[in-house]
């Protein structure tokens, strides 16, 4: 069990270090831009899926892990250890950016650009899209296949491209928790700790309804 937890820690660390790091570096230099930030998130997810997909399933996201359990593809006893490793990786990555660039106001924290309800609904929808894709390209609880990394990483980048300016396009409680803990940006964190779980949970019955084969049944 230890190897999958280490893989989830490393993958979540990489996601936050690269993705939120792109935000931090762009704030400091202006060299990356919104498209570059969105592509960074998508590319690091894709890379980590190919790196550790066979080891842990490359979830890097407590909401994804929960949805895999709801779909019957993951044992219940795996959910809390996975989520803990993911959150620890995210916090460690944010802490490293705090050391590298002290004084940044939020270290890539996800913050709503408009009303909180607007960002909450958008995060539910974006998380739904992401999990719906994951369920249809993953094998069991493993996000690993010839094109799984491209499909999932591409979905992350796509959602960040159009959703990022409104809600931050987190889709991931761990990704939002890390920068919030380090920066102290707590006020709207509830959006990003609740909406992704709702969105990914809704993707499970939707996958069952939309697909010919039973996509959300326990694997042998």
Secondary structure as UniProt FT lines:
FT   HELIX           2..29
FT   HELIX           33..56
FT   HELIX           62..70
FT   TURN            71..72
FT   HELIX           76..100
FT   TURN            102..103
FT   TURN            107..108
FT   HELIX           116..137
FT   TURN            140..141
FT   TURN            146..147
FT   HELIX           148..167
FT   HELIX           173..183
FT   TURN            187..188
FT   HELIX           189..210
//
